[in-house]
Amino acid sequence: MAKRAKSNKLLDAAAMCEALHPEKEAVIRDVLSRVTDKWSLWALSELTADGPLRFSRLLERVEGVSQKSLTATLRGLERDGLIRRTVTVQVPIRVDYKATPLGHKLIATFQPFWAWAVGRVADFMAAREKFDRDQKNKSEQKEH
C-alpha cells in the first residue's frame, strides 16, 4: 500500500507539471536551477540563520565564493523573492540582505534533504571510492 501511495504522489506531481502553462514551467525551472546552484542555498541559509547581513559579512561566511558570484547569486535570489535587499543612505552606503518568509520556507523545506545527505555521507564516500578504484582498474587494463 505504501508503494502505491508513493507512485500516486509521483503521478500527481507529473500531472501538475503537465498542466502548467509553459511560461510558469519556465519560471519553476529557473527557480529550481537557481536554488540548486553552487552558492544560493548556502547564502540563503546564512541569511535565515543570522540575517540581516551586510554583503561583506555574507562574503566572509560563504567561503570560497567570489564577490562577483555572490553578487549574481544575491540578485537572483532577490528576483525570485527569496531575499530582500535594503539600501541605507549613509556614508558609506549600507546594503543589507535579509531572507523573506519565502526564503525561510525554502530553507525549512531543504533541511530534511540536508539531514538525509548527512546521514548517508559514508555511503557517498564508499560509492566514490569504488567508482574511482574501478576507473583506475579500467585505465590500467587499457594500458596492458
N, C-alpha and C positions, 0 to 999 in steps of 0.2 A: 504494500500500500504506500509506503514512504517513497519508493522508487517512482511510482505513478504520480505522486504529488510533485516530485521534482520535475518530472517530464512535463507535466501540465504547466508548471511555472515557466519552463523554457519556451513552451509553445505560446504562452501568454505574452512573454517578452518579445518573441518573434512577431506575433500578431500586432503588438503595439508598434514595433519598428516599421512593419509593412504599412500600417495605417497612417504613418506620419507623412506630412507634406514634405517634398524634397528639401525645401528651404529649412524647415525645422530639423530634419535629419542632418543637414549640413551643420547647423548650429551645435547639435548634440555631438557630432563627430569632432568639431573644433574644440569644444569644451573638454571632452574626454582626452583628446590628444594633448591639450594644454596641461591638464592636471596630472597626466602620466608622464610628462617630460622630466628632465633631469632635476629641475630646481623648484618647480611650483609647489609640490606638496611640502617640501622642506621649508620653503619660505612661509607658506601659509600656516604650517604647524607652529613655527616660531611666533607668528603674529597671533595665533589663537592662544598660545601659552602665555606670552608676555607682552602682547600688544597694548597700546600702540607703540611702534618703534620708529625711530629715525632711520633713514636709509643707511647711514654709516654703521649703526648698531646691527642692523639686519645683515649687512655685508660681512661683518665680523662673525656672526652666528652661522651663516650658511657657508661653511668652509669650502674653499675651492672655487666658488663662483666668482666670475669677473664682474666688474662694475657694469659693463655693457650687457652681459647676460642677465644680471639681476634687474637692471632697468627694463629690459624687454619682458622678463618674467612678470614683474610687477605691473607693467602696462596691460599685459594680457589678463592677469587676474582682476585688475580693476575693470577692464572692459566687460568681463563676464560677471561682474557684480560680486566677486568673492572677497575683495578688499576695497577699502576707501582710502583715498589719498587726500590729506589735508595740508594746505599750504598756509603758514602763518607769516604774515608780512612783518619782518623784523630784520635787523642786521646782525648776522647774516640771515637769509631767508630760512625758515624752518619748514621741513617737509616730514610729515608723519604718515605712517601707514598703519591701518587697523583692519582686522578681519571683520567682515559683515556677518550678520546672522546666517546668511547663506554659506559663507566661508566656514563658520563654526560647524554647521550641519555637515558640510563635505568632510571635514576632518573627523567628525564623530562617525561618519559612515566608513571611512577608511581605517579607523583604529582596529576593528576586528580583523581586517585583512592584514594589517601590520603584525598583530599578535599571532595570526596564523603563520606568517612568514618566519617570525622569530622562533616559533615553536618547531619549525621544520628546517632550521638553518643547517643542522647536521646532515639531513637528507640532501639538501642542495650541495653541500660541500662534498659529500660522498659521490654524488652524481657527477660533479665537475671533475673530481679526481679520476673516476672511472673513464669518463669521456676523454680526458687528457691522456691517460695511460693508453687507451685504445687508439687514439690518434697517433701517438708516438710509435706504438707497435706497428700500425699500418705503414707509416713512413719508413720505418726500419725494414719492413718486409719488401717495400718497393726498391730499396737500395740494394738488396741482395738478389 
